Amino acid sequence: MSDRVQRVRVPHFPGPDGTRITLAHLPPRGLKRWLPILTAIYHMLKNGTLYEDPGPNHFDARTKERQKDRLLKRLADLGYAVELVRPTQ
């Protein structure tokens, strides 16, 4: 075997028609960029659904929820009991 050739075990998953879908063709640095797209494609093929756009405010709303949860956990870790109430306008 040549010094440049290396055998690796490549993760794969079955496609909807029984074919093997692998990530072997992607360079290692490219995998990080393509993984979310490939994950979405996998779930669409697995469930037989089309892509549904989450909307323009998806990430803003998700970020606010995460920040709220993180801050509540920090206050709880400091020993505070906090109840959140939305302001009335």
Backbone as XML, in Angstrom:
<?xml version="1.0"?>
<chain id="A" units="angstrom">
  <residue number="1" name="MET">
    <atom name="N" x="0.852" y="-1.185" z="0.000"/>
    <atom name="CA" x="0.000" y="0.000" z="0.000"/>
    <atom name="C" x="0.890" y="1.239" z="0.000"/>
  </residue>
  <residue number="2" name="SER">
    <atom name="N" x="0.550" y="2.210" z="-0.756"/>
    <atom name="CA" x="1.328" y="3.429" z="-0.884"/>
    <atom name="C" x="1.318" y="4.228" z="0.412"/>
  </residue>
  <residue number="3" name="ASP">
    <atom name="N" x="2.342" y="5.075" z="0.584"/>
    <atom name="CA" x="2.411" y="5.932" z="1.775"/>
    <atom name="C" x="1.290" y="6.960" z="1.799"/>
  </residue>
  <residue number="4" name="ARG">
    <atom name="N" x="0.797" y="7.316" z="0.626"/>
    <atom name="CA" x="-0.219" y="8.362" z="0.541"/>
    <atom name="C" x="-1.636" y="7.826" z="0.716"/>
  </residue>
  <residue number="5" name="VAL">
    <atom name="N" x="-1.829" y="6.547" z="0.549"/>
    <atom name="CA" x="-3.162" y="5.972" z="0.644"/>
    <atom name="C" x="-3.385" y="5.471" z="2.063"/>
  </residue>
  <residue number="6" name="GLN">
    <atom name="N" x="-4.513" y="5.818" z="2.615"/>
    <atom name="CA" x="-4.837" y="5.394" z="3.970"/>
    <atom name="C" x="-6.276" y="4.897" z="3.980"/>
  </residue>
  <residue number="7" name="ARG">
    <atom name="N" x="-6.470" y="3.723" z="4.553"/>
    <atom name="CA" x="-7.826" y="3.186" z="4.645"/>
    <atom name="C" x="-8.489" y="3.735" z="5.892"/>
  </residue>
  <residue number="8" name="VAL">
    <atom name="N" x="-9.692" y="4.193" z="5.743"/>
    <atom name="CA" x="-10.449" y="4.709" z="6.886"/>
    <atom name="C" x="-11.851" y="4.116" z="6.850"/>
  </residue>
  <residue number="9" name="ARG">
    <atom name="N" x="-12.430" y="3.988" z="8.004"/>
    <atom name="CA" x="-13.810" y="3.519" z="8.083"/>
    <atom name="C" x="-14.714" y="4.749" z="7.986"/>
  </residue>
  <residue number="10" name="VAL">
    <atom name="N" x="-15.566" y="4.764" z="6.997"/>
    <atom name="CA" x="-16.396" y="5.925" z="6.719"/>
    <atom name="C" x="-17.810" y="5.680" z="7.240"/>
  </residue>
  <residue number="11" name="PRO">
    <atom name="N" x="-18.345" y="6.605" z="8.052"/>
    <atom name="CA" x="-19.730" y="6.429" z="8.495"/>
    <atom name="C" x="-20.682" y="6.550" z="7.314"/>
  </residue>
  <residue number="12" name="HIS">
    <atom name="N" x="-21.703" y="5.742" z="7.318"/>
    <atom name="CA" x="-22.699" y="5.790" z="6.254"/>
    <atom name="C" x="-24.077" y="5.502" z="6.840"/>
  </residue>
  <residue number="13" name="PHE">
    <atom name="N" x="-25.081" y="5.836" z="6.083"/>
    <atom name="CA" x="-26.442" y="5.530" z="6.502"/>
    <atom name="C" x="-27.237" y="5.153" z="5.261"/>
  </residue>
  <residue number="14" name="PRO">
    <atom name="N" x="-28.256" y="4.326" z="5.438"/>
    <atom name="CA" x="-29.013" y="3.880" z="4.264"/>
    <atom name="C" x="-29.902" y="4.988" z="3.719"/>
  </residue>
  <residue number="15" name="GLY">
    <atom name="N" x="-29.910" y="5.089" z="2.411"/>
    <atom name="CA" x="-30.784" y="6.043" z="1.754"/>
    <atom name="C" x="-32.187" y="5.473" z="1.625"/>
  </residue>
  <residue number="16" name="PRO">
    <atom name="N" x="-33.134" y="6.251" z="1.118"/>
    <atom name="CA" x="-34.517" y="5.792" z="1.039"/>
    <atom name="C" x="-34.707" y="4.597" z="0.101"/>
  </residue>
  <residue number="17" name="ASP">
    <atom name="N" x="-33.812" y="4.469" z="-0.896"/>
    <atom name="CA" x="-33.939" y="3.352" z="-1.820"/>
    <atom name="C" x="-32.960" y="2.228" z="-1.505"/>
  </residue>
  <residue number="18" name="GLY">
    <atom name="N" x="-32.360" y="2.252" z="-0.314"/>
    <atom name="CA" x="-31.463" y="1.196" z="0.112"/>
    <atom name="C" x="-30.011" y="1.428" z="-0.263"/>
  </residue>
  <residue number="19" name="THR">
    <atom name="N" x="-29.696" y="2.508" z="-0.973"/>
    <atom name="CA" x="-28.312" y="2.796" z="-1.328"/>
    <atom name="C" x="-27.573" y="3.338" z="-0.120"/>
  </residue>
  <residue number="20" name="ARG">
    <atom name="N" x="-26.263" y="3.248" z="-0.165"/>
    <atom name="CA" x="-25.448" y="3.776" z="0.929"/>
    <atom name="C" x="-25.151" y="5.246" z="0.680"/>
  </residue>
  <residue number="21" name="ILE">
    <atom name="N" x="-25.341" y="6.054" z="1.670"/>
    <atom name="CA" x="-24.997" y="7.477" z="1.584"/>
    <atom name="C" x="-23.821" y="7.676" z="2.523"/>
  </residue>
  <residue number="22" name="THR">
    <atom name="N" x="-22.694" y="8.161" z="1.991"/>
    <atom name="CA" x="-21.498" y="8.355" z="2.812"/>
    <atom name="C" x="-21.030" y="9.794" z="2.728"/>
  </residue>
  <residue number="23" name="LEU">
    <atom name="N" x="-20.146" y="10.137" z="3.626"/>
    <atom name="CA" x="-19.560" y="11.475" z="3.637"/>
    <atom name="C" x="-18.107" y="11.433" z="3.192"/>
  </residue>
  <residue number="24" name="ALA">
    <atom name="N" x="-17.713" y="10.343" z="2.531"/>
    <atom name="CA" x="-16.313" y="10.132" z="2.171"/>
    <atom name="C" x="-15.804" y="11.150" z="1.159"/>
  </residue>
  <residue number="25" name="HIS">
    <atom name="N" x="-16.653" y="11.676" z="0.325"/>
    <atom name="CA" x="-16.207" y="12.574" z="-0.730"/>
    <atom name="C" x="-15.905" y="13.978" z="-0.231"/>
  </residue>
  <residue number="26" name="LEU">
    <atom name="N" x="-16.262" y="14.277" z="1.000"/>
    <atom name="CA" x="-16.034" y="15.629" z="1.522"/>
    <atom name="C" x="-14.675" y="15.715" z="2.205"/>
  </residue>
  <residue number="27" name="PRO">
    <atom name="N" x="-13.934" y="16.802" z="2.002"/>
    <atom name="CA" x="-12.686" y="16.975" z="2.739"/>
    <atom name="C" x="-12.982" y="17.220" z="4.216"/>
  </residue>
  <residue number="28" name="PRO">
    <atom name="N" x="-12.058" y="16.870" z="5.113"/>
    <atom name="CA" x="-12.323" y="17.030" z="6.553"/>
    <atom name="C" x="-12.721" y="18.446" z="6.952"/>
  </residue>
  <residue number="29" name="ARG">
    <atom name="N" x="-12.068" y="19.454" z="6.377"/>
    <atom name="CA" x="-12.431" y="20.827" z="6.731"/>
    <atom name="C" x="-13.781" y="21.217" z="6.157"/>
  </residue>
  <residue number="30" name="GLY">
    <atom name="N" x="-14.164" y="20.611" z="5.048"/>
    <atom name="CA" x="-15.439" y="20.918" z="4.426"/>
    <atom name="C" x="-16.613" y="20.282" z="5.142"/>
  </residue>
  <residue number="31" name="LEU">
    <atom name="N" x="-16.343" y="19.215" z="5.894"/>
    <atom name="CA" x="-17.407" y="18.503" z="6.581"/>
    <atom name="C" x="-18.106" y="19.394" z="7.605"/>
  </residue>
  <residue number="32" name="LYS">
    <atom name="N" x="-17.348" y="20.210" z="8.310"/>
    <atom name="CA" x="-17.933" y="21.091" z="9.315"/>
    <atom name="C" x="-18.923" y="22.061" z="8.676"/>
  </residue>
  <residue number="33" name="ARG">
    <atom name="N" x="-18.608" y="22.520" z="7.488"/>
    <atom name="CA" x="-19.484" y="23.463" z="6.790"/>
    <atom name="C" x="-20.717" y="22.775" z="6.224"/>
  </residue>
  <residue number="34" name="TRP">
    <atom name="N" x="-20.567" y="21.526" z="5.751"/>
    <atom name="CA" x="-21.649" y="20.829" z="5.078"/>
    <atom name="C" x="-22.514" y="19.998" z="6.006"/>
  </residue>
  <residue number="35" name="LEU">
    <atom name="N" x="-22.067" y="19.735" z="7.228"/>
    <atom name="CA" x="-22.794" y="18.833" z="8.111"/>
    <atom name="C" x="-24.227" y="19.269" z="8.397"/>
  </residue>
  <residue number="36" name="PRO">
    <atom name="N" x="-24.521" y="20.545" z="8.692"/>
    <atom name="CA" x="-25.926" y="20.931" z="8.905"/>
    <atom name="C" x="-26.805" y="20.709" z="7.672"/>
  </residue>
  <residue number="37" name="ILE">
    <atom name="N" x="-26.254" y="20.956" z="6.496"/>
    <atom name="CA" x="-27.015" y="20.761" z="5.267"/>
    <atom name="C" x="-27.277" y="19.278" z="5.049"/>
  </residue>
  <residue number="38" name="LEU">
    <atom name="N" x="-26.233" y="18.459" z="5.250"/>
    <atom name="CA" x="-26.388" y="17.014" z="5.072"/>
    <atom name="C" x="-27.349" y="16.430" z="6.102"/>
  </residue>
  <residue number="39" name="THR">
    <atom name="N" x="-27.327" y="16.960" z="7.315"/>
    <atom name="CA" x="-28.255" y="16.501" z="8.347"/>
    <atom name="C" x="-29.688" y="16.808" z="7.940"/>
  </residue>
  <residue number="40" name="ALA">
    <atom name="N" x="-29.923" y="18.000" z="7.422"/>
    <atom name="CA" x="-31.268" y="18.368" z="6.969"/>
    <atom name="C" x="-31.712" y="17.472" z="5.814"/>
  </residue>
  <residue number="41" name="ILE">
    <atom name="N" x="-30.804" y="17.215" z="4.882"/>
    <atom name="CA" x="-31.137" y="16.349" z="3.748"/>
    <atom name="C" x="-31.462" y="14.944" z="4.239"/>
  </residue>
  <residue number="42" name="TYR">
    <atom name="N" x="-30.671" y="14.440" z="5.186"/>
    <atom name="CA" x="-30.908" y="13.099" z="5.733"/>
    <atom name="C" x="-32.315" y="13.002" z="6.327"/>
  </residue>
  <residue number="43" name="HIS">
    <atom name="N" x="-32.689" y="13.984" z="7.138"/>
    <atom name="CA" x="-34.002" y="13.932" z="7.786"/>
    <atom name="C" x="-35.136" y="14.092" z="6.771"/>
  </residue>
  <residue number="44" name="MET">
    <atom name="N" x="-34.927" y="14.899" z="5.734"/>
    <atom name="CA" x="-35.956" y="15.042" z="4.703"/>
    <atom name="C" x="-36.139" y="13.733" z="3.945"/>
  </residue>
  <residue number="45" name="LEU">
    <atom name="N" x="-35.029" y="13.050" z="3.638"/>
    <atom name="CA" x="-35.123" y="11.764" z="2.942"/>
    <atom name="C" x="-35.727" y="10.693" z="3.848"/>
  </residue>
  <residue number="46" name="LYS">
    <atom name="N" x="-35.328" y="10.712" z="5.105"/>
    <atom name="CA" x="-35.804" y="9.707" z="6.061"/>
    <atom name="C" x="-37.308" y="9.833" z="6.289"/>
  </residue>
  <residue number="47" name="ASN">
    <atom name="N" x="-37.782" y="11.071" z="6.446"/>
    <atom name="CA" x="-39.192" y="11.309" z="6.759"/>
    <atom name="C" x="-40.051" y="11.539" z="5.518"/>
  </residue>
  <residue number="48" name="GLY">
    <atom name="N" x="-39.430" y="11.683" z="4.360"/>
    <atom name="CA" x="-40.176" y="11.924" z="3.135"/>
    <atom name="C" x="-40.865" y="13.276" z="3.112"/>
  </residue>
  <residue number="49" name="THR">
    <atom name="N" x="-40.235" y="14.284" z="3.695"/>
    <atom name="CA" x="-40.824" y="15.619" z="3.752"/>
    <atom name="C" x="-40.016" y="16.600" z="2.912"/>
  </residue>
  <residue number="50" name="LEU">
    <atom name="N" x="-40.592" y="17.736" z="2.651"/>
    <atom name="CA" x="-39.899" y="18.817" z="1.968"/>
    <atom name="C" x="-39.335" y="19.784" z="2.999"/>
  </residue>
  <residue number="51" name="TYR">
    <atom name="N" x="-38.431" y="20.628" z="2.564"/>
    <atom name="CA" x="-37.845" y="21.624" z="3.459"/>
    <atom name="C" x="-38.887" y="22.658" z="3.847"/>
  </residue>
  <residue number="52" name="GLU">
    <atom name="N" x="-38.970" y="22.956" z="5.124"/>
    <atom name="CA" x="-39.877" y="23.996" z="5.619"/>
    <atom name="C" x="-39.036" y="25.117" z="6.211"/>
  </residue>
  <residue number="53" name="ASP">
    <atom name="N" x="-39.127" y="26.281" z="5.620"/>
    <atom name="CA" x="-38.357" y="27.423" z="6.080"/>
    <atom name="C" x="-38.861" y="27.865" z="7.451"/>
  </residue>
  <residue number="54" name="PRO">
    <atom name="N" x="-37.977" y="27.946" z="8.459"/>
    <atom name="CA" x="-38.427" y="28.331" z="9.800"/>
    <atom name="C" x="-38.815" y="29.801" z="9.925"/>
  </residue>
  <residue number="55" name="GLY">
    <atom name="N" x="-38.514" y="30.608" z="8.948"/>
    <atom name="CA" x="-38.912" y="32.012" z="8.981"/>
    <atom name="C" x="-37.755" y="32.928" z="9.315"/>
  </residue>
  <residue number="56" name="PRO">
    <atom name="N" x="-37.939" y="34.217" z="9.082"/>
    <atom name="CA" x="-36.838" y="35.162" z="9.266"/>
    <atom name="C" x="-36.455" y="35.400" z="10.725"/>
  </residue>
  <residue number="57" name="ASN">
    <atom name="N" x="-37.363" y="35.196" z="11.658"/>
    <atom name="CA" x="-37.064" y="35.474" z="13.064"/>
    <atom name="C" x="-36.695" y="34.227" z="13.858"/>
  </residue>
  <residue number="58" name="HIS">
    <atom name="N" x="-36.440" y="33.125" z="13.177"/>
    <atom name="CA" x="-36.173" y="31.860" z="13.859"/>
    <atom name="C" x="-34.966" y="31.959" z="14.792"/>
  </residue>
  <residue number="59" name="PHE">
    <atom name="N" x="-33.849" y="32.472" z="14.276"/>
    <atom name="CA" x="-32.640" y="32.511" z="15.086"/>
    <atom name="C" x="-32.717" y="33.565" z="16.171"/>
  </residue>
  <residue number="60" name="ASP">
    <atom name="N" x="-33.389" y="34.686" z="15.910"/>
    <atom name="CA" x="-33.544" y="35.707" z="16.944"/>
    <atom name="C" x="-34.350" y="35.168" z="18.118"/>
  </residue>
  <residue number="61" name="ALA">
    <atom name="N" x="-35.454" y="34.501" z="17.829"/>
    <atom name="CA" x="-36.295" y="33.946" z="18.885"/>
    <atom name="C" x="-35.553" y="32.852" z="19.634"/>
  </residue>
  <residue number="62" name="ARG">
    <atom name="N" x="-34.809" y="32.024" z="18.909"/>
    <atom name="CA" x="-34.069" y="30.939" z="19.546"/>
    <atom name="C" x="-32.972" y="31.494" z="20.457"/>
  </residue>
  <residue number="63" name="THR">
    <atom name="N" x="-32.304" y="32.545" z="20.000"/>
    <atom name="CA" x="-31.239" y="33.153" z="20.792"/>
    <atom name="C" x="-31.803" y="33.755" z="22.076"/>
  </residue>
  <residue number="64" name="LYS">
    <atom name="N" x="-32.949" y="34.426" z="21.999"/>
    <atom name="CA" x="-33.557" y="35.024" z="23.190"/>
    <atom name="C" x="-33.966" y="33.952" z="24.184"/>
  </residue>
  <residue number="65" name="GLU">
    <atom name="N" x="-34.522" y="32.836" z="23.693"/>
    <atom name="CA" x="-34.904" y="31.735" z="24.580"/>
    <atom name="C" x="-33.679" y="31.153" z="25.280"/>
  </residue>
  <residue number="66" name="ARG">
    <atom name="N" x="-32.621" y="30.957" z="24.532"/>
    <atom name="CA" x="-31.388" y="30.408" z="25.115"/>
    <atom name="C" x="-30.819" y="31.345" z="26.170"/>
  </residue>
  <residue number="67" name="GLN">
    <atom name="N" x="-30.803" y="32.639" z="25.860"/>
    <atom name="CA" x="-30.259" y="33.613" z="26.794"/>
    <atom name="C" x="-31.097" y="33.651" z="28.066"/>
  </residue>
  <residue number="68" name="LYS">
    <atom name="N" x="-32.423" y="33.611" z="27.917"/>
    <atom name="CA" x="-33.306" y="33.615" z="29.079"/>
    <atom name="C" x="-33.040" y="32.391" z="29.950"/>
  </residue>
  <residue number="69" name="ASP">
    <atom name="N" x="-32.970" y="31.216" z="29.317"/>
    <atom name="CA" x="-32.726" y="29.983" z="30.068"/>
    <atom name="C" x="-31.367" y="29.998" z="30.755"/>
  </residue>
  <residue number="70" name="ARG">
    <atom name="N" x="-30.357" y="30.516" z="30.051"/>
    <atom name="CA" x="-29.016" y="30.569" z="30.626"/>
    <atom name="C" x="-28.974" y="31.492" z="31.833"/>
  </residue>
  <residue number="71" name="LEU">
    <atom name="N" x="-29.602" y="32.655" z="31.723"/>
    <atom name="CA" x="-29.592" y="33.607" z="32.831"/>
    <atom name="C" x="-30.408" y="33.104" z="34.023"/>
  </residue>
  <residue number="72" name="LEU">
    <atom name="N" x="-31.533" y="32.437" z="33.740"/>
    <atom name="CA" x="-32.316" y="31.857" z="34.832"/>
    <atom name="C" x="-31.521" y="30.786" z="35.568"/>
  </residue>
  <residue number="73" name="LYS">
    <atom name="N" x="-30.779" y="29.982" z="34.824"/>
    <atom name="CA" x="-29.969" y="28.941" z="35.451"/>
    <atom name="C" x="-28.862" y="29.565" z="36.295"/>
  </residue>
  <residue number="74" name="ARG">
    <atom name="N" x="-28.253" y="30.638" z="35.798"/>
    <atom name="CA" x="-27.199" y="31.297" z="36.586"/>
    <atom name="C" x="-27.754" y="31.854" z="37.894"/>
  </residue>
  <residue number="75" name="LEU">
    <atom name="N" x="-28.936" y="32.467" z="37.826"/>
    <atom name="CA" x="-29.547" y="32.991" z="39.049"/>
    <atom name="C" x="-29.911" y="31.862" z="40.004"/>
  </residue>
  <residue number="76" name="ALA">
    <atom name="N" x="-30.410" y="30.755" z="39.477"/>
    <atom name="CA" x="-30.741" y="29.613" z="40.326"/>
    <atom name="C" x="-29.478" y="29.049" z="40.977"/>
  </residue>
  <residue number="77" name="ASP">
    <atom name="N" x="-28.390" y="29.008" z="40.243"/>
    <atom name="CA" x="-27.124" y="28.526" z="40.797"/>
    <atom name="C" x="-26.607" y="29.444" z="41.903"/>
  </residue>
  <residue number="78" name="LEU">
    <atom name="N" x="-26.955" y="30.721" z="41.831"/>
    <atom name="CA" x="-26.554" y="31.674" z="42.875"/>
    <atom name="C" x="-27.510" y="31.645" z="44.070"/>
  </residue>
  <residue number="79" name="GLY">
    <atom name="N" x="-28.576" y="30.872" z="43.972"/>
    <atom name="CA" x="-29.497" y="30.729" z="45.091"/>
    <atom name="C" x="-30.743" y="31.589" z="45.010"/>
  </residue>
  <residue number="80" name="TYR">
    <atom name="N" x="-31.009" y="32.167" z="43.878"/>
    <atom name="CA" x="-32.188" y="33.014" z="43.722"/>
    <atom name="C" x="-33.336" y="32.228" z="43.097"/>
  </residue>
  <residue number="81" name="ALA">
    <atom name="N" x="-34.540" y="32.492" z="43.573"/>
    <atom name="CA" x="-35.743" y="31.938" z="42.947"/>
    <atom name="C" x="-36.369" y="33.076" z="42.149"/>
  </residue>
  <residue number="82" name="VAL">
    <atom name="N" x="-36.521" y="32.875" z="40.869"/>
    <atom name="CA" x="-36.983" y="33.942" z="39.983"/>
    <atom name="C" x="-38.271" y="33.516" z="39.306"/>
  </residue>
  <residue number="83" name="GLU">
    <atom name="N" x="-39.239" y="34.447" z="39.272"/>
    <atom name="CA" x="-40.471" y="34.224" z="38.532"/>
    <atom name="C" x="-40.544" y="35.287" z="37.453"/>
  </residue>
  <residue number="84" name="LEU">
    <atom name="N" x="-40.710" y="34.859" z="36.228"/>
    <atom name="CA" x="-40.770" y="35.795" z="35.114"/>
    <atom name="C" x="-42.205" y="36.178" z="34.824"/>
  </residue>
  <residue number="85" name="VAL">
    <atom name="N" x="-42.449" y="37.486" z="34.679"/>
    <atom name="CA" x="-43.769" y="38.003" z="34.360"/>
    <atom name="C" x="-43.589" y="38.971" z="33.205"/>
  </residue>
  <residue number="86" name="ARG">
    <atom name="N" x="-44.359" y="38.782" z="32.144"/>
    <atom name="CA" x="-44.302" y="39.690" z="31.013"/>
    <atom name="C" x="-44.955" y="41.018" z="31.399"/>
  </residue>
  <residue number="87" name="PRO">
    <atom name="N" x="-44.350" y="42.135" z="31.020"/>
    <atom name="CA" x="-44.945" y="43.429" z="31.343"/>
    <atom name="C" x="-46.234" y="43.644" z="30.544"/>
  </residue>
  <residue number="88" name="THR">
    <atom name="N" x="-47.213" y="44.254" z="31.193"/>
    <atom name="CA" x="-48.457" y="44.587" z="30.505"/>
    <atom name="C" x="-48.337" y="45.989" z="29.925"/>
  </residue>
  <residue number="89" name="GLN">
    <atom name="N" x="-48.886" y="46.162" z="28.746"/>
    <atom name="CA" x="-48.755" y="47.479" z="28.090"/>
    <atom name="C" x="-50.076" y="48.163" z="27.989"/>
  </residue>
</chain>
